[in-house]
Amino acid sequence: MCKYFIIFSIIFIAFSCGDETNQIPNVPVNFSIQASELGGVGSAIYTQDIYGVRGIIIYHKNNNEYIAFERTCTFRPTNDCSVVQLNDELNPSFMLDSCCESSFLLDDGTPFSGPALLPLKQYSTSYDGTYIYITN
């Protein structure tokens, strides 16, 4: 009996320690944009160039705070269609992935509907009064 338990345990561990395919890859991110490229508080833009895995959304949260989100959805991120977009480019109130129909808060990337359970990946931001720096 003990022999079967050990064999079962080894098989279980082997399968549970396999490659994690639902991870968003870590890619180097290090760029800056002028804060004037964003509108006022509450506005958001997509990066012009592709940064991150599928691009980045930069959100102007308050006077001196900007948040940068990876556009890859956290639900089945390996799907080609797993790309998060603003619900409205001129007056965004949330982000959504039309592939899995998950929606995320602009304040912190938390999912509030759909199958996604994890928040969007965030990049570090800093603001020097002129430029917004986005890094990881």
N, C-alpha and C positions, 0 to 999 in steps of 0.2 A: 504494500500500500504506500509506504513511504517513497519507494522508487517512482511510482506514478506521480506522486505529488511533486517530486523534484523535477521530473521531466515536464510536467505541466507548467511549473513555475518558470523553467528555462524558456519554454516556448512563449509564454505570456510576456516575459521580459523582452525577448527578442522582437516580438511584434510591437510592443508598446514603445520601444526605444528607436524605432525606425525614423527615417527622415520626416520632418514636419513639413508637409507640402502646403499647408495653409498659412504659412508665414509670409509677411511682406519682406522682401529682401532689403538688407541694409545697403544703401548706395551712398557714396560721398555727396554731400550737399554743402555748398559754400558759395553764396553769391549775395549780392545786394541790389536793391532797387531804390530809386528816389521815392520818398513818401508821397510826393506830389502826384505820382502815378495812380495812387488810390484816391477815391473821393473822401468824403468826411466819415465820421464815426458811423459804423453800420454798413459801410461799403465793403466789397470784396472783389478780387480779381484773380484770374488765372495767370500763371507765369507765362511770359511770351515764349521763352525757350523751355524745352522739356528738362526739368530738374526732377530729382527724385526718381521714382519708378515710372509713374504715368503723369507726372506734372504735379504742381502744387497750387493750392488755393491760399491766398493771403487775405486775411480778414482784419479790418480796422475795428478792434473791439472797443476802445475808448481813446481819449486824447493822446496818450503816449504808449498804448499797448496794441501790438499787432500779433496775430496768431497765424501760423503757417501749417496747413494740413496736407498730407499726402493724398492724392486723388485716387489711390487704389483702395477699393472697398475692403473692409476687414472680413467680409463674408465671401468665401471662395475667391481669394485674391488672385489666383492663377487663371481664372476665367478672363479671356480677352475683353469681355464686355464689362468687367468690374471697374468702372470708372465713375467717380463721384463728380457731380456737377452742382452748381448753384441752382436753386429752384427758380430764381429770377436774377438775371445779371445786373439789372438796374437797381433793384430794391430787394436783395436777398434776405430771406428769413430762416432758411435752413439749407442743408445740402442733401442730395439724394443720389442713389445709384438706381438707374432705371432697369438694370439687368436683374437684380434681386429684389428691387423695390424697398430697400432699406433707406431710412431717413436719419440724418444726423444734425445735432444742434450746432449752430455756428459758434457759440460761446466756448465749447470745449470738445466738440467732436463726438459727444455721447450719442449712441443710437437711441431713437425713440419710437421707431416702428420698423417692421420688416424683420428678417431673420438674423441680421447682424447683431452680435452680442458684445463685441469689443468696440471701443471708441476708435476713431480714425487716428492714424499715426501722426504725431505732431513733430515738427522740427523746431529747434530753438530759434528765437528771434530776439533782436536787440535793436534799439532805435536811438540814434544820436542827435535827433532834431532835424536831420536832413535825409539820411539814409536808413533803410530797414535792412538789417543783416539777417540772413537765414542760413543756419548751419545745423549740422548734427554732430 
